[in-house]
Amino acid sequence: MGLVLKNVIRTSAGTFHYRRRVPKDVQDRIGKGEFKRLLGHSEREALRNFPKVNAEFEKLVADARKPERPVIKGGASQTPLDIHIEARRRATELASEQVTIGGRTFSGDDSKAADLMRDLYLESLPYDRDTGEPIGGSEVEGRAYGILASGGRLPRPAPTLADAKRLYIEERIKGDRNERQKLNQLELVMRHVEAAELPLSRPLNELTREDGRNVRDYLLRDLGNAASSAARYINVIRAVVSLGLTEFEVADGKNPFVNLSLRVERPAMDQRSPMPDKLLPAIHSRIENHGRADLWQIWRIVEGTGCRLGEVTGLMVEDVYLDHNTPYINLVPHAHRGLKTAGSQRRVPLIGGALEAAREAMSDAEGSPVLFPRYGRLRGSDTCSQILMRHIRKVTSDPKITVHSLRHRIKDKMISANVAESDQNLVLGHSTGSMGERYGGPDARLEAAARAIRAALGLTD
């Protein structure tokens, strides 16, 4: 080939890919052993994209090698209420200090001494030449002097959603036997809240019913969640707000997430549409070029099998059988990911793009017991879904098109190919006890499922 660049390969399909081993010392932090990106479908595209992708890899490794920053008390992550509470403690310390004014010694709790101490502190700071105002300094220290100078009457900042979240962690999560799971769930819920344009800096006494509806609509409409899933998220944010209103004694605040209707007007069967074939090329290009390699692998497996997203993200390496006459994934429950129903436990054939993606994922796993380390954890599928939905929304704004639309697509294609309903159920995990009577064993059921998928994808045996 004409193109000669280090770490670039050309596939049998004629596309150019950047592939590079991740140094061993940062593999755990990055979460994979190989970095891969599509450079383009021609030499010109590959040459144009190579510098950007190569720089992305170098930055990824450099960032992974940086020491983790400790959380510094009093830093930017503190809320105004946090600063005020810490400043009150500091003001108590300052009140015991002494200062001399005109030959007389005063304690810090004297108003004259407090004023002088504040002035001396401000004079120690650099000044803005244009405005004459002091700049820099500690927010805690500055507020502590303000509390002293006001005689302790400086009003407390209004508690915010961020304060309620922190209190909820302290009071309801820390020490719980499922602490990590609950903390992950809370973080996910609060990310949804912020994505619904409700900032965590919003004071609790300024929350409105419209805020509650906006969060609900984001969960149902934008993320495509079922009402039951949205209800779980709403329950968490409602508990956070309720605790904050009570413990911070916010007398004029109301919880907008109480008695919030989650009724869905459209029929259940119309909540999601099958993924249209015409959208797939654009979505493929979007995820392959802008997503991580594991995200592209997950998408192709879901698309080619009709599995639920959580079934795929929760796979263990031991669940993947590539050397079988019919390669397949064995869906069984795990501690980090259960299965929706008893019938969901099944073997699902890997064919075409799904098989290629599974092989790539097995190669990338490199000793990890989990096939997709980034998402193979509690609630990991929620994170994966959120990221995939951002890519889908770059292609279509149709609220009925979601990741789950891939599952509906396989179902529709099997119906169009006249696949028997019993065989459809073998693929999708709607199996019943009668399945075992028709097929003699797991291998027979696997072959039947493989024929169903081939028919759906228009492939010949």
C-alpha positions as a Python dict, from the first residue, in 0.01 Angstrom:
ca = {
    (1, 'M'): (0, 0, 0),
    (2, 'G'): (113, 359, -55),
    (3, 'L'): (53, 479, 301),
    (4, 'V'): (335, 408, 545),
    (5, 'L'): (265, 537, 896),
    (6, 'K'): (360, 383, 1226),
    (7, 'N'): (73, 212, 1414),
    (8, 'V'): (-155, 221, 1108),
    (9, 'I'): (-303, -92, 951),
    (10, 'R'): (-523, -145, 651),
    (11, 'T'): (-804, -399, 686),
    (12, 'S'): (-923, -642, 423),
    (13, 'A'): (-1221, -410, 372),
    (14, 'G'): (-983, -132, 266),
    (15, 'T'): (-1029, 91, 572),
    (16, 'F'): (-738, 240, 766),
    (17, 'H'): (-714, 198, 1143),
    (18, 'Y'): (-483, 335, 1410),
    (19, 'R'): (-384, 53, 1651),
    (20, 'R'): (-138, 92, 1935),
    (21, 'R'): (-60, -100, 2250),
    (22, 'V'): (-139, 82, 2575),
    (23, 'P'): (168, 84, 2806),
    (24, 'K'): (128, -172, 3086),
    (25, 'D'): (174, 87, 3362),
    (26, 'V'): (-149, 268, 3263),
    (27, 'Q'): (-365, -17, 3131),
    (28, 'D'): (-562, -45, 3456),
    (29, 'R'): (-636, 328, 3467),
    (30, 'I'): (-732, 350, 3098),
    (31, 'G'): (-927, 24, 3112),
    (32, 'K'): (-793, -153, 2805),
    (33, 'G'): (-474, -292, 2655),
    (34, 'E'): (-504, -154, 2303),
    (35, 'F'): (-606, 183, 2159),
    (36, 'K'): (-793, 167, 1827),
    (37, 'R'): (-952, 430, 1606),
    (38, 'L'): (-1081, 437, 1249),
    (39, 'L'): (-869, 681, 1045),
    (40, 'G'): (-1073, 671, 726),
    (41, 'H'): (-1169, 489, 412),
    (42, 'S'): (-891, 631, 196),
    (43, 'E'): (-522, 721, 229),
    (44, 'R'): (-609, 1089, 214),
    (45, 'E'): (-855, 1057, 503),
    (46, 'A'): (-606, 854, 705),
    (47, 'L'): (-326, 1107, 653),
    (48, 'R'): (-557, 1391, 753),
    (49, 'N'): (-681, 1219, 1070),
    (50, 'F'): (-355, 1057, 1183),
    (51, 'P'): (-206, 1359, 1371),
    (52, 'K'): (-527, 1415, 1567),
    (53, 'V'): (-567, 1050, 1664),
    (54, 'N'): (-199, 1007, 1749),
    (55, 'A'): (-217, 1318, 1971),
    (56, 'E'): (-531, 1176, 2136),
    (57, 'F'): (-340, 859, 2227),
    (58, 'E'): (-39, 1051, 2363),
    (59, 'K'): (-265, 1272, 2577),
    (60, 'L'): (-461, 971, 2704),
    (61, 'V'): (-142, 805, 2825),
    (62, 'A'): (5, 1127, 2965),
    (63, 'D'): (-314, 1203, 3160),
    (64, 'A'): (-326, 847, 3296),
    (65, 'R'): (29, 884, 3425),
    (66, 'K'): (-48, 1201, 3617),
    (67, 'P'): (-84, 1145, 3992),
    (68, 'E'): (-441, 1164, 4113),
    (69, 'R'): (-522, 1498, 4269),
    (70, 'P'): (-631, 1482, 4631),
    (71, 'V'): (-953, 1655, 4725),
    (72, 'I'): (-847, 1968, 4915),
    (73, 'K'): (-1076, 2084, 5191),
    (74, 'G'): (-1191, 2434, 5126),
    (75, 'G'): (-1134, 2400, 4751),
    (76, 'A'): (-1358, 2487, 4458),
    (77, 'S'): (-1581, 2184, 4517),
    (78, 'Q'): (-1721, 2339, 4833),
    (79, 'T'): (-2065, 2498, 4822),
    (80, 'P'): (-2133, 2843, 4974),
    (81, 'L'): (-2297, 2666, 5269),
    (82, 'D'): (-1988, 2447, 5322),
    (83, 'I'): (-1772, 2758, 5325),
    (84, 'H'): (-2004, 2932, 5571),
    (85, 'I'): (-2004, 2637, 5812),
    (86, 'E'): (-1625, 2614, 5804),
    (87, 'A'): (-1598, 2992, 5838),
    (88, 'R'): (-1806, 2984, 6158),
    (89, 'R'): (-1555, 2745, 6310),
    (90, 'R'): (-1270, 2969, 6201),
    (91, 'A'): (-1451, 3275, 6341),
    (92, 'T'): (-1468, 3102, 6680),
    (93, 'E'): (-1090, 3056, 6670),
    (94, 'L'): (-1034, 3419, 6569),
    (95, 'A'): (-1258, 3543, 6849),
    (96, 'S'): (-1006, 3411, 7102),
    (97, 'E'): (-717, 3602, 6944),
    (98, 'Q'): (-607, 3944, 7066),
    (99, 'V'): (-516, 4269, 6893),
    (100, 'T'): (-377, 4596, 7029),
    (101, 'I'): (-547, 4921, 6937),
    (102, 'G'): (-410, 5252, 7072),
    (103, 'G'): (-218, 5081, 7348),
    (104, 'R'): (-521, 4884, 7459),
    (105, 'T'): (-560, 4509, 7402),
    (106, 'F'): (-890, 4374, 7274),
    (107, 'S'): (-1009, 4020, 7208),
    (108, 'G'): (-1131, 3921, 6866),
    (109, 'D'): (-1493, 3910, 6975),
    (110, 'D'): (-1487, 4286, 7034),
    (111, 'S'): (-1636, 4476, 6739),
    (112, 'K'): (-1343, 4720, 6712),
    (113, 'A'): (-1089, 4440, 6718),
    (114, 'A'): (-1294, 4240, 6466),
    (115, 'D'): (-1302, 4536, 6227),
    (116, 'L'): (-928, 4590, 6261),
    (117, 'M'): (-851, 4221, 6212),
    (118, 'R'): (-1062, 4214, 5896),
    (119, 'D'): (-891, 4528, 5762),
    (120, 'L'): (-547, 4384, 5833),
    (121, 'Y'): (-641, 4064, 5652),
    (122, 'L'): (-770, 4251, 5347),
    (123, 'E'): (-457, 4469, 5340),
    (124, 'S'): (-244, 4155, 5325),
    (125, 'L'): (-403, 4062, 4990),
    (126, 'P'): (-299, 4197, 4650),
    (127, 'Y'): (-529, 4463, 4503),
    (128, 'D'): (-677, 4505, 4158),
    (129, 'R'): (-521, 4823, 4017),
    (130, 'D'): (-834, 4924, 3830),
    (131, 'T'): (-1099, 4865, 4096),
    (132, 'G'): (-893, 4884, 4414),
    (133, 'E'): (-1061, 4563, 4534),
    (134, 'P'): (-858, 4288, 4704),
    (135, 'I'): (-811, 3971, 4500),
    (136, 'G'): (-737, 3612, 4597),
    (137, 'G'): (-731, 3493, 4954),
    (138, 'S'): (-924, 3215, 5124),
    (139, 'E'): (-1302, 3221, 5093),
    (140, 'V'): (-1328, 3060, 5434),
    (141, 'E'): (-1093, 3311, 5598),
    (142, 'G'): (-1263, 3609, 5436),
    (143, 'R'): (-1609, 3496, 5544),
    (144, 'A'): (-1484, 3420, 5896),
    (145, 'Y'): (-1372, 3784, 5937),
    (146, 'G'): (-1707, 3893, 5795),
    (147, 'I'): (-1887, 3685, 6059),
    (148, 'L'): (-1678, 3846, 6333),
    (149, 'A'): (-1731, 4199, 6203),
    (150, 'S'): (-2109, 4146, 6183),
    (151, 'G'): (-2122, 4015, 6536),
    (152, 'G'): (-2219, 3672, 6408),
    (153, 'R'): (-2517, 3807, 6214),
    (154, 'L'): (-2390, 3727, 5865),
    (155, 'P'): (-2677, 3522, 5715),
    (156, 'R'): (-2631, 3158, 5621),
    (157, 'P'): (-2632, 3093, 5243),
    (158, 'A'): (-2936, 2906, 5119),
    (159, 'P'): (-2877, 2526, 5110),
    (160, 'T'): (-2859, 2393, 4754),
    (161, 'L'): (-2919, 2063, 4578),
    (162, 'A'): (-2545, 2001, 4605),
    (163, 'D'): (-2568, 2044, 4983),
    (164, 'A'): (-2863, 1805, 4997),
    (165, 'K'): (-2671, 1551, 4791),
    (166, 'R'): (-2370, 1568, 5022),
    (167, 'L'): (-2591, 1535, 5330),
    (168, 'Y'): (-2770, 1236, 5174),
    (169, 'I'): (-2437, 1062, 5123),
    (170, 'E'): (-2339, 1123, 5485),
    (171, 'E'): (-2674, 1028, 5637),
    (172, 'R'): (-2814, 761, 5408),
    (173, 'I'): (-2529, 597, 5215),
    (174, 'K'): (-2204, 594, 5411),
    (175, 'G'): (-2165, 272, 5607),
    (176, 'D'): (-2443, 93, 5417),
    (177, 'R'): (-2350, -260, 5311),
    (178, 'N'): (-2436, -158, 4952),
    (179, 'E'): (-2255, 173, 4982),
    (180, 'R'): (-2073, 157, 4647),
    (181, 'Q'): (-2385, 54, 4455),
    (182, 'K'): (-2598, 328, 4614),
    (183, 'L'): (-2330, 591, 4560),
    (184, 'N'): (-2302, 497, 4191),
    (185, 'Q'): (-2678, 516, 4155),
    (186, 'L'): (-2691, 857, 4322),
    (187, 'E'): (-2416, 993, 4096),
    (188, 'L'): (-2605, 867, 3790),
    (189, 'V'): (-2930, 1024, 3906),
    (190, 'M'): (-2765, 1361, 3976),
    (191, 'R'): (-2603, 1358, 3631),
    (192, 'H'): (-2952, 1311, 3484),
    (193, 'V'): (-3077, 1602, 3695),
    (194, 'E'): (-2803, 1831, 3564),
    (195, 'A'): (-2861, 1711, 3206),
    (196, 'A'): (-3225, 1816, 3251),
    (197, 'E'): (-3091, 2170, 3309),
    (198, 'L'): (-3147, 2169, 3684),
    (199, 'P'): (-2809, 2280, 3826),
    (200, 'L'): (-2700, 2142, 4162),
    (201, 'S'): (-2628, 2502, 4267),
    (202, 'R'): (-3004, 2571, 4273),
    (203, 'P'): (-3117, 2663, 4629),
    (204, 'L'): (-3367, 2418, 4775),
    (205, 'N'): (-3617, 2695, 4848),
    (206, 'E'): (-3618, 2791, 4477),
    (207, 'L'): (-3709, 2449, 4339),
    (208, 'T'): (-4030, 2461, 4137),
    (209, 'R'): (-4281, 2214, 4004),
    (210, 'E'): (-4150, 2295, 3657),
    (211, 'D'): (-3808, 2166, 3765),
    (212, 'G'): (-3967, 1837, 3860),
    (213, 'R'): (-4151, 1808, 3530),
    (214, 'N'): (-3836, 1893, 3333),
    (215, 'V'): (-3643, 1612, 3502),
    (216, 'R'): (-3931, 1370, 3447),
    (217, 'D'): (-3962, 1465, 3080),
    (218, 'Y'): (-3588, 1428, 3026),
    (219, 'L'): (-3595, 1076, 3170),
    (220, 'L'): (-3901, 968, 2971),
    (221, 'R'): (-3864, 1161, 2647),
    (222, 'D'): (-3495, 1226, 2593),
    (223, 'L'): (-3350, 908, 2747),
    (224, 'G'): (-3641, 690, 2641),
    (225, 'N'): (-3675, 530, 2986),
    (226, 'A'): (-3982, 330, 3074),
    (227, 'A'): (-4205, 486, 3338),
    (228, 'S'): (-4086, 227, 3591),
    (229, 'S'): (-3720, 320, 3532),
    (230, 'A'): (-3795, 692, 3551),
    (231, 'A'): (-3981, 630, 3878),
    (232, 'R'): (-3669, 475, 4035),
    (233, 'Y'): (-3464, 782, 3947),
    (234, 'I'): (-3737, 1017, 4069),
    (235, 'N'): (-3756, 830, 4400),
    (236, 'V'): (-3387, 895, 4462),
    (237, 'I'): (-3395, 1269, 4387),
    (238, 'R'): (-3717, 1304, 4588),
    (239, 'A'): (-3544, 1145, 4891),
    (240, 'V'): (-3241, 1372, 4851),
    (241, 'V'): (-3453, 1687, 4838),
    (242, 'S'): (-3676, 1574, 5125),
    (243, 'L'): (-3377, 1511, 5352),
    (244, 'G'): (-3227, 1848, 5263),
    (245, 'L'): (-3549, 2038, 5331),
    (246, 'T'): (-3588, 1869, 5669),
    (247, 'E'): (-3232, 1873, 5801),
    (248, 'F'): (-3149, 2223, 5676),
    (249, 'E'): (-3485, 2345, 5808),
    (250, 'V'): (-3589, 2510, 5484),
    (251, 'A'): (-3929, 2633, 5595),
    (252, 'D'): (-4028, 2795, 5263),
    (253, 'G'): (-3916, 2508, 5040),
    (254, 'K'): (-4134, 2246, 4870),
    (255, 'N'): (-4032, 1916, 4716),
    (256, 'P'): (-4133, 1929, 4347),
    (257, 'F'): (-4074, 1555, 4306),
    (258, 'V'): (-4356, 1453, 4545),
    (259, 'N'): (-4667, 1313, 4371),
    (260, 'L'): (-4510, 1377, 4031),
    (261, 'S'): (-4715, 1204, 3762),
    (262, 'L'): (-4523, 953, 3550),
    (263, 'R'): (-4817, 854, 3336),
    (264, 'V'): (-4717, 797, 2974),
    (265, 'E'): (-4979, 917, 2729),
    (266, 'R'): (-4872, 702, 2432),
    (267, 'P'): (-4944, 326, 2423),
    (268, 'A'): (-4667, 104, 2556),
    (269, 'M'): (-4603, -55, 2214),
    (270, 'D'): (-4538, 293, 2067),
    (271, 'Q'): (-4279, 402, 2323),
    (272, 'R'): (-3992, 297, 2096),
    (273, 'S'): (-3967, 237, 1724),
    (274, 'P'): (-3753, -22, 1550),
    (275, 'M'): (-3419, 119, 1434),
    (276, 'P'): (-3462, 220, 1065),
    (277, 'D'): (-3200, 71, 834),
    (278, 'K'): (-3148, 412, 673),
    (279, 'L'): (-3016, 557, 1001),
    (280, 'L'): (-2764, 281, 1067),
    (281, 'P'): (-2481, 402, 838),
    (282, 'A'): (-2476, 746, 1001),
    (283, 'I'): (-2495, 600, 1353),
    (284, 'H'): (-2223, 348, 1268),
    (285, 'S'): (-1995, 626, 1145),
    (286, 'R'): (-2070, 838, 1451),
    (287, 'I'): (-1992, 567, 1710),
    (288, 'E'): (-1698, 415, 1524),
    (289, 'N'): (-1527, 751, 1468),
    (290, 'H'): (-1617, 930, 1791),
    (291, 'G'): (-1674, 655, 2050),
    (292, 'R'): (-1432, 429, 2227),
    (293, 'A'): (-1353, 90, 2079),
    (294, 'D'): (-1555, -94, 2346),
    (295, 'L'): (-1861, 119, 2273),
    (296, 'W'): (-1844, 28, 1903),
    (297, 'Q'): (-1805, -340, 1994),
    (298, 'I'): (-2107, -329, 2226),
    (299, 'W'): (-2321, -161, 1961),
    (300, 'R'): (-2243, -424, 1696),
    (301, 'I'): (-2314, -712, 1934),
    (302, 'V'): (-2650, -562, 2035),
    (303, 'E'): (-2737, -486, 1673),
    (304, 'G'): (-2650, -836, 1553),
    (305, 'T'): (-2810, -1034, 1836),
    (306, 'G'): (-3112, -836, 1958),
    (307, 'C'): (-2984, -867, 2314),
    (308, 'R'): (-3070, -609, 2577),
    (309, 'L'): (-2789, -359, 2631),
    (310, 'G'): (-2740, -468, 2992),
    (311, 'E'): (-2708, -831, 2884),
    (312, 'V'): (-2411, -737, 2665),
    (313, 'T'): (-2235, -485, 2891),
    (314, 'G'): (-2249, -735, 3179),
    (315, 'L'): (-2081, -1022, 2992),
    (316, 'M'): (-1787, -1205, 3146),
    (317, 'V'): (-1505, -1335, 2926),
    (318, 'E'): (-1607, -1688, 3023),
    (319, 'D'): (-1953, -1622, 2873),
    (320, 'V'): (-1812, -1592, 2519),
    (321, 'Y'): (-1761, -1912, 2316),
    (322, 'L'): (-1581, -1834, 1992),
    (323, 'D'): (-1448, -2184, 1920),
    (324, 'H'): (-1788, -2354, 1913),
    (325, 'N'): (-1927, -2471, 1578),
    (326, 'T'): (-2176, -2186, 1621),
    (327, 'P'): (-1999, -1908, 1818),
    (328, 'Y'): (-2226, -1769, 2087),
    (329, 'I'): (-2260, -1578, 2411),
    (330, 'N'): (-2398, -1758, 2714),
    (331, 'L'): (-2634, -1528, 2903),
    (332, 'V'): (-2643, -1619, 3271),
    (333, 'P'): (-2697, -1396, 3576),
    (334, 'H'): (-2397, -1243, 3756),
    (335, 'A'): (-2354, -1051, 4081),
    (336, 'H'): (-2309, -723, 3892),
    (337, 'R'): (-2584, -792, 3638),
    (338, 'G'): (-2891, -1005, 3673),
    (339, 'L'): (-3129, -1106, 3395),
    (340, 'K'): (-3478, -967, 3344),
    (341, 'T'): (-3662, -1300, 3350),
    (342, 'A'): (-3586, -1669, 3387),
    (343, 'G'): (-3634, -1705, 3011),
    (344, 'S'): (-3359, -1450, 2951),
    (345, 'Q'): (-3099, -1713, 3040),
    (346, 'R'): (-3001, -1845, 2698),
    (347, 'R'): (-2735, -1892, 2431),
    (348, 'V'): (-2731, -1625, 2162),
    (349, 'P'): (-2547, -1690, 1833),
    (350, 'L'): (-2275, -1451, 1716),
    (351, 'I'): (-2296, -1391, 1343),
    (352, 'G'): (-2140, -1137, 1107),
    (353, 'G'): (-2059, -802, 1267),
    (354, 'A'): (-2153, -928, 1614),
    (355, 'L'): (-1900, -1210, 1586),
    (356, 'E'): (-1627, -972, 1465),
    (357, 'A'): (-1701, -735, 1755),
    (358, 'A'): (-1691, -1020, 2009),
    (359, 'R'): (-1350, -1129, 1881),
    (360, 'E'): (-1217, -773, 1915),
    (361, 'A'): (-1358, -745, 2266),
    (362, 'M'): (-1199, -1076, 2372),
    (363, 'S'): (-864, -954, 2242),
    (364, 'D'): (-897, -622, 2424),
    (365, 'A'): (-1002, -783, 2753),
    (366, 'E'): (-651, -931, 2799),
    (367, 'G'): (-683, -1114, 3129),
    (368, 'S'): (-978, -917, 3264),
    (369, 'P'): (-1259, -1146, 3383),
    (370, 'V'): (-1511, -888, 3258),
    (371, 'L'): (-1551, -851, 2881),
    (372, 'F'): (-1616, -476, 2899),
    (373, 'P'): (-1440, -347, 3215),
    (374, 'R'): (-1569, 8, 3169),
    (375, 'Y'): (-1933, -101, 3185),
    (376, 'G'): (-1927, -449, 3341),
    (377, 'R'): (-2033, -329, 3686),
    (378, 'L'): (-2344, -234, 3878),
    (379, 'R'): (-2545, 21, 3677),
    (380, 'G'): (-2276, 13, 3408),
    (381, 'S'): (-2537, -40, 3138),
    (382, 'D'): (-2703, 290, 3237),
    (383, 'T'): (-2377, 473, 3177),
    (384, 'C'): (-2329, 296, 2844),
    (385, 'S'): (-2687, 376, 2739),
    (386, 'Q'): (-2642, 742, 2822),
    (387, 'I'): (-2328, 768, 2610),
    (388, 'L'): (-2481, 579, 2317),
    (389, 'M'): (-2791, 799, 2330),
    (390, 'R'): (-2574, 1109, 2292),
    (391, 'H'): (-2436, 961, 1970),
    (392, 'I'): (-2783, 863, 1845),
    (393, 'R'): (-2913, 1214, 1911),
    (394, 'K'): (-2641, 1352, 1684),
    (395, 'V'): (-2809, 1160, 1402),
    (396, 'T'): (-3181, 1175, 1489),
    (397, 'S'): (-3398, 1369, 1731),
    (398, 'D'): (-3684, 1118, 1709),
    (399, 'P'): (-3761, 1036, 2076),
    (400, 'K'): (-3882, 689, 1978),
    (401, 'I'): (-3539, 593, 1843),
    (402, 'T'): (-3324, 464, 2129),
    (403, 'V'): (-3063, 194, 2187),
    (404, 'H'): (-3347, -49, 2258),
    (405, 'S'): (-3472, 15, 1902),
    (406, 'L'): (-3207, -233, 1786),
    (407, 'R'): (-3391, -508, 1971),
    (408, 'H'): (-3719, -409, 1804),
    (409, 'R'): (-3540, -409, 1468),
    (410, 'I'): (-3432, -772, 1505),
    (411, 'K'): (-3784, -865, 1616),
    (412, 'D'): (-3941, -697, 1311),
    (413, 'K'): (-3690, -854, 1073),
    (414, 'M'): (-3758, -1200, 1211),
    (415, 'I'): (-4132, -1143, 1165),
    (416, 'S'): (-4074, -1025, 806),
    (417, 'A'): (-3860, -1335, 739),
    (418, 'N'): (-4146, -1560, 861),
    (419, 'V'): (-3941, -1691, 1155),
    (420, 'A'): (-4159, -1894, 1389),
    (421, 'E'): (-4249, -1715, 1712),
    (422, 'S'): (-4091, -1993, 1916),
    (423, 'D'): (-3758, -1932, 1737),
    (424, 'Q'): (-3793, -1557, 1783),
    (425, 'N'): (-3831, -1620, 2156),
    (426, 'L'): (-3511, -1825, 2161),
    (427, 'V'): (-3319, -1523, 2025),
    (428, 'L'): (-3485, -1254, 2237),
    (429, 'G'): (-3506, -1444, 2564),
    (430, 'H'): (-3882, -1486, 2586),
    (431, 'S'): (-3841, -1860, 2625),
    (432, 'T'): (-4096, -2073, 2807),
    (433, 'G'): (-4087, -2427, 2934),
    (434, 'S'): (-4236, -2554, 2610),
    (435, 'M'): (-3915, -2468, 2423),
    (436, 'G'): (-3732, -2764, 2568),
    (437, 'E'): (-4001, -2998, 2435),
    (438, 'R'): (-3947, -2885, 2076),
    (439, 'Y'): (-3567, -2882, 2082),
    (440, 'G'): (-3372, -3169, 2235),
    (441, 'G'): (-3095, -2969, 2402),
    (442, 'P'): (-2903, -2640, 2421),
    (443, 'D'): (-2711, -2706, 2097),
    (444, 'A'): (-3034, -2765, 1907),
    (445, 'R'): (-3182, -2445, 2049),
    (446, 'L'): (-2863, -2256, 1957),
    (447, 'E'): (-2883, -2376, 1597),
    (448, 'A'): (-3249, -2276, 1577),
    (449, 'A'): (-3162, -1930, 1708),
    (450, 'A'): (-2877, -1903, 1457),
    (451, 'R'): (-3113, -1984, 1169),
    (452, 'A'): (-3354, -1719, 1297),
    (453, 'I'): (-3085, -1449, 1310),
    (454, 'R'): (-2950, -1541, 967),
    (455, 'A'): (-3299, -1516, 826),
    (456, 'A'): (-3349, -1178, 993),
    (457, 'L'): (-3021, -1046, 856),
    (458, 'G'): (-3079, -1191, 511),
    (459, 'L'): (-2785, -1433, 536),
    (460, 'T'): (-2777, -1784, 395),
    (461, 'D'): (-2668, -2086, 600),
}
